[in-house]
């Protein structure tokens, strides 16, 4: 954003202090008709009619070669130099790799077919070092998928990303003097663009559809004669962004990683416009300017992403790269309407609270039952976290463990009767549960206070969960109250067990106090926090946290448990910095 431009984070959000009601239906997945329509569309890819659509002239060269504004993963790049493809703990030798029969995990397949590995390779290799590796893998891919339209490799979102990576890293894949090879690459590029012309809007809502339309526009900008495609693509991208991004800039999937991904895609597209000495269309630029402050709002004191909605803790360096590449300079969104993540900041402490229902099932894969969970950081140290990482975990982890990462118990909030606040179905979709979140936020000279409640347990157990969090002005004390209030037609049948979990960050060591009602938390770096509770019994138990590389890290958790009688229950607790 140019100097002096309007700061989206400074615009009043129109939310009055006091209570407001948020309603989101979390159990509306794709209908049977929608699923059948999508399947039928994919079947048409194999028909002669679609084959005719893909035919046409291919370019002899690109109009321009844009820069990739982002750096790749050094470790993955070095693996490529050593002759291996590596992603989230999965490794495969390039030599002898037959992509016709290759069947890796789904995340690895996306990494391979998107050609995202080109970014990793270019980050560690010169053109002379990297081109033979890139051209070898490209030749293997063309032999398996260049002419044959397959449901896996020809998904529109993969073609969108592929076009962005192929054009940004053209020196690695088009340095060969083999004219037959070069013509195959450029022909595949042209065929992929024609495929996207008719399929981009069929990609799933969110990053996938945004990626597909970014590919359409990039092809329009970089393949000769592409002005009509560019205009068509810009209209399509605006529709995709309208369906993927709330008015306040947050992702409709409520996933910080998804928002980061979409900003990264738009940053790559922005470089394509810059290469052509053009500017992003005003509508796309305006949406990007709203997305960045929403992303900053879910960053901790260390400026890395928190673990929400199955995402992992993206490190600060990666977040900073993406924001720098976006060209937007702004502050964190203070109080969102739909994004739902409340942020409290005082001293060196940051508290992030999930104060909204889970995302609608149709716009998310791997949604979590995390309503009213929170994370707390003190400077570079994360003290209270969520387990996170169901969508970012390395391959090979047991499916049961990955599924458990999405549950309410994997988040720092209250769990009633060992059930999720929002149901998670066997097929992975979200079901009934939280439909309403009532929120109140107040600021004063002495403290910031959030009070929120959800109805996820009303239908099944007859209780509302209300949580109040108060962060003092110096950031050295966080006070909380968790209350179960009777509500609804269903009256509780006997006492209901509850557990309030506080998952501790990596390296935080907990020791119980002599009276059993508190714990001393030793934080990496030398700080010390004290935890005290009343209204329940305290235990220290094992936990785990998925780190930025998708690896499970053994951690601890504080668990305050008790029984909720017919009249409800109240638990008070405090986290206080001792030094």
Protein Blocks (a to p, Z undefined) as FASTA:
>chain_A
ZZhiacfklpcghiagddddddddfklccdfklmmmmmmmmmmmmpmklmmmmgccddfb
dfbdcddfbdcdfklmmmmmnopaceehiacdfehpafklgccdfklmmmmmnommmmmm
mmmpcfklmmmmmmmmmmmmmmmmmmmccfklmgfklmmmmmmmmmmmmmmmmmpfblkl
mmmmmmmmmmmmmmmmmmmmmpcehjklmmmmmmmmmmmmmgghilmmmmmmmmmmmmmm
mmmpcfkopafklpaklmmmmmmmmmmmmmmmmmnopacdfklmmmmmmmmmmmmmmccf
kopacdeehiacddfklmmmmmmmnopacdddfbdfklopacddehjbccdddfbdcddf
klcghiacfehiacddehjbcfbdcfehmlmccehiafklmmmmmpmklpccddehhiaf
bdcdfkopaceddfbdcddddddfkbccdddddfklmmmnopacdddddddfkopaccdd
dddddedjbdcehjadddddddddehiacdddfkopaccdddehiiacddddehiacddd
ddddddfkopacddddddddddddfkopcdddddddfZZ
